[in-house]
Amino acid sequence: METLRRSLSRWKRYHIQVHVSEEDLLLPLTVRPADTVSDLRAQLVRQGVSSWKKAFYYNAKRLGEQDTLREVNVQNGSVLLLVSDA
C-alpha cells in the first residue's frame, strides 16, 4: 500500500504561492510534494525572479535547500516567504 501511495504522490500537484518580500510580489507556483527548495528556486528563475542569496520560510521555519515540500508539510494553497539572506 505504501508503494502505491508513493507512486501516486509523484502525480499530485499543489498550487502554492511565494511572497517575495523585497519586491512585494506574490507568485503562484505549481509544485509536487517531492520538490525541494532548490526546485522552487529553479522555477522562480524561469519566471525571472532571482532567488539566490535569499531564504525560504514556511510557518516561521527556515527551509533547507534539500528539504522537500512533503518534509516541511507544505500543503495545497500554502504561502512561502522569500526574504533576503543578508
C-alpha positions as CSV (number, residue, x, y, z in Angstrom):
1,M,0.0,0.0,0.0
2,E,2.9,2.4,0.8
3,T,4.4,1.8,-2.6
4,L,1.1,2.7,-4.2
5,R,0.8,5.9,-2.1
6,R,4.4,6.9,-3.1
7,S,3.7,6.2,-6.7
8,L,0.5,8.3,-6.7
9,S,2.2,11.2,-4.9
10,R,4.5,11.9,-7.9
11,W,1.4,12.8,-9.9
12,K,0.0,15.0,-7.1
13,R,0.3,18.8,-7.7
14,Y,0.0,21.6,-5.2
15,H,-0.8,25.2,-6.1
16,I,1.2,27.4,-3.7
17,Q,2.4,31.0,-3.7
18,V,5.7,32.5,-2.9
19,H,5.8,36.0,-1.3
20,V,8.9,37.9,-2.4
21,S,9.1,40.4,0.3
22,E,11.6,42.9,-1.2
23,E,9.6,43.3,-4.4
24,D,6.2,42.8,-2.7
25,L,5.3,40.1,-5.2
26,L,3.0,37.1,-4.7
27,L,3.9,34.5,-7.3
28,P,1.9,31.4,-8.0
29,L,3.7,28.1,-8.5
30,T,2.6,24.5,-9.2
31,V,4.7,22.1,-7.4
32,R,4.9,18.4,-6.3
33,P,5.3,17.2,-2.7
34,A,8.7,15.7,-3.6
35,D,10.1,19.0,-4.9
36,T,12.9,20.5,-3.0
37,V,13.7,24.2,-2.2
38,S,16.3,24.0,-4.9
39,D,13.5,23.0,-7.4
40,L,11.4,26.1,-6.2
41,R,14.4,28.3,-6.9
42,A,14.7,27.0,-10.4
43,Q,11.0,27.7,-11.1
44,L,11.4,31.2,-9.8
45,V,14.5,31.8,-12.1
46,R,12.4,30.6,-15.1
47,Q,9.9,33.3,-14.1
48,G,12.6,35.9,-14.0
49,V,12.9,36.2,-10.2
50,S,16.4,35.9,-8.7
51,S,16.1,33.8,-5.5
52,W,19.8,33.3,-4.9
53,K,21.1,34.7,-1.6
54,K,17.5,34.6,-0.3
55,A,16.0,32.2,2.2
56,F,12.6,30.5,2.1
57,Y,10.5,30.4,5.2
58,Y,7.3,28.4,6.0
59,N,5.5,28.6,9.3
60,A,8.3,30.7,10.7
61,K,10.9,28.0,9.9
62,R,13.8,28.5,7.6
63,L,13.8,25.8,4.9
64,G,17.0,24.0,3.9
65,E,18.0,23.6,0.2
66,Q,17.3,19.8,0.2
67,D,14.1,19.9,2.2
68,T,11.2,18.5,0.3
69,L,7.8,20.2,0.5
70,R,6.4,16.9,2.0
71,E,9.0,17.0,4.8
72,V,8.1,20.6,5.8
73,N,4.4,19.8,5.5
74,V,3.6,22.3,2.7
75,Q,0.0,21.8,1.5
76,N,-2.1,23.0,-1.4
77,G,-2.7,26.7,-1.0
78,S,0.3,27.4,1.2
79,V,2.3,30.6,1.1
80,L,6.1,30.6,1.4
81,L,8.1,33.7,2.3
82,L,11.3,34.5,0.3
83,V,13.5,37.1,2.1
84,S,17.0,38.4,1.7
85,D,19.6,36.3,3.4
86,A,21.9,39.3,4.2
